[in-house]
Amino acid sequence: MGVKSEITAHLAQRVAAGLPEVWQAPLDEIRKNTHTHLALSQPLIDIDKVEHKTIAGPTSDLPIRIYRPSDKSDLPVLVFFHGGGWVLNFLDIYEPALRKVAKNGEFVIIAVQYQKAPEHPFPIPFEDCYATLEWVVNNSAKLGINPTQIGVGGDSAGGNLASAVALKARDTGLINLAFQLLIYPCNEISMDYPSATEFAQGYGLSTKAMKWFWDKYLPNNKDHSNKYAVPFRADTLKGVAAAIVIAAEFDPLTDDARNYYSRLVADSVPAIYKEYPGQIHGFFNLGGVTADADLLYADIAIEINAILGRGK
């Protein structure tokens, strides 16, 4: 059926805006341009409470936001890591989507604004995200959450970070994570799969941009074999949390999601895979542009609650 009509119009508007590609302008300018993201003009639905806090990370204080859908206690938690190639984006862009997911699923979401590359390359963003999970685990009683129903998730680079945090949680025994939500993750740096060629440009995220992001996050080649930097390089995924893997049909990273899902299944990890036809990378934050964004929020809530045994 091809790219959905509303997405084609959205891509045309992006081209008409004439903003530079990530490699074409100083980083300060590229970051400034993210403040024009459509999500920043989306309405915010009402939920019980959104708390802005700061927690201590390994090398810096970290801003977090806690989205509470109701005043109920003992709710599950999704610890969320946002996308942006480990280089871009901030929590305001994600607030419209995360409020909806929290309300749909009736679970708490805790999102962190981790430090960014290239000023803070791997392992710093990863360590910030793992430290956020540690903080949630260690403060579950104060947070009034269910300590047996904690999961991690994220989109794009956040999907990479969630995959890596899930691996480390398995390795350290910090917690038996209840689930991991991987929305069009980037888990294999080589990108030697068909979608990186078929959808290399013209669909929002380009393959060239994704490689630029990888270079900023992993400037040291020695890190390319580190499973916490490139989760696909893990010897085995056996024992990681049950996974929900989301992909968009027209995305350089479509095969990344497919391949990671296949690895999960091969290593006996309970996992589901859902690919959204006609969609592009980044549609998680395109509420108001495409109805598929709201469909995704609903699907995420359904699938997480199914894993948790919370049929609604």
ABEGO torsion letter per residue (X at the ends): XEBBAAAAAAAAAAAAAGBBBAAABBAAAAAAAAAABAAAABBBBBBABBBBBBBBBAABBBBBBBBBABABBGBBBBBBBBBGGGABEBAAAAAAAAAAAAAAAGBBBBBBBBBBOAABBOAAAAAAAAAAAAAAAAAAAAAGBBAABBBBBEBEAAAAAAAAAAAAAAAAGABBBABBBBBGBBABAAGBBAAAAAAABGAEBBAAAAAAAAAAABABAAAAABAAABAAABABABGBBBBBBBBBABBAAAAAAAAAAAAAAAAGBBBBBBBBBGBBBGAAAABGABAAAAAAAAAAAAAAAAAAGBBX
